[in-house]
Amino acid sequence: GQQVMQIPQYQHVQEGEDFTTYCNSSTTLSNIQWYKQRPGGHPVFLIQLVKSGEVKKQKRLTFQFGEAKKNSSLHITATQTTDVGTYFCAAMDTGRRALTFGSGTRLQVQP
Amino acid sequence: GAGVSQSPRYKVAKRGQDVALRCDPISGHVSLFWYQQALGQGPEFLTYFQNEAQLDKSGLPSDRFFAERPEGSVSTLKIQRTQQEDSAVYLCASSLARQAPRYEQFFGPGTRLTVL
């Protein structure tokens, strides 16, 4: 079945530093979604990317979808302690509604 | 409005017992998904319903796992003869749209199942 690789597994930054997580698939994706899960919480939807080369911004968060629709990234500028959590990419295959989640990147922010 | 709710929030079962986990999706949401999340891992897809029809059950790990959504709203995930490897958080998610472009899923708080 489809696999989605996500790196890094873990990142510890000082507050104010930038953070990036990367997601790669071996197959072309219909769309890719990003979710955030706080410790002890459940995944919360952040964004969906559909078009090749798409870039979307939400305040300090920038999301990109690769030209070949096989990779994606999430970049956080000037991290804050409220950014702590695990960030998951989730890929949707063409013709299926099921999401295949990456293994997540756990972000720790030191104040 | 109310989000997705799940019950119970925690369940401890002895190996071999049957368990039933309930999901109440957001009202009006057509699609409903079940995921299994092991500690430190991403959610893994189990099954998907559109209204009452189970359209994809490719992620169910064995025939001990069974899900239903008889009236197209509330869903139940049943695990028969639980094993220790079934210990995980079971997440339910619902989604409004039938088709592109909006496929975002709204997750419930999950049921943490521990099998002793």
Boltz contact constraints between the chains, C-beta under 6 A:
constraints:
  - contact:
      token1: [A, 42]
      token2: [B, 107]
      max_distance: 6.0
  - contact:
      token1: [A, 42]
      token2: [B, 109]
      max_distance: 6.0
  - contact:
      token1: [A, 42]
      token2: [B, 110]
      max_distance: 6.0
  - contact:
      token1: [A, 43]
      token2: [B, 107]
      max_distance: 6.0
  - contact:
      token1: [A, 45]
      token2: [B, 104]
      max_distance: 6.0
  - contact:
      token1: [A, 48]
      token2: [B, 104]
      max_distance: 6.0
  - contact:
      token1: [A, 50]
      token2: [B, 101]
      max_distance: 6.0
  - contact:
      token1: [A, 88]
      token2: [B, 42]
      max_distance: 6.0
  - contact:
      token1: [A, 97]
      token2: [B, 48]
      max_distance: 6.0
  - contact:
      token1: [A, 98]
      token2: [B, 45]
      max_distance: 6.0
  - contact:
      token1: [A, 98]
      token2: [B, 48]
      max_distance: 6.0
  - contact:
      token1: [A, 98]
      token2: [B, 56]
      max_distance: 6.0
  - contact:
      token1: [A, 101]
      token2: [B, 42]
      max_distance: 6.0
  - contact:
      token1: [A, 101]
      token2: [B, 43]
      max_distance: 6.0
  - contact:
      token1: [A, 102]
      token2: [B, 42]
      max_distance: 6.0
  - contact:
      token1: [A, 103]
      token2: [B, 42]
      max_distance: 6.0
  - contact:
      token1: [A, 104]
      token2: [B, 42]
      max_distance: 6.0
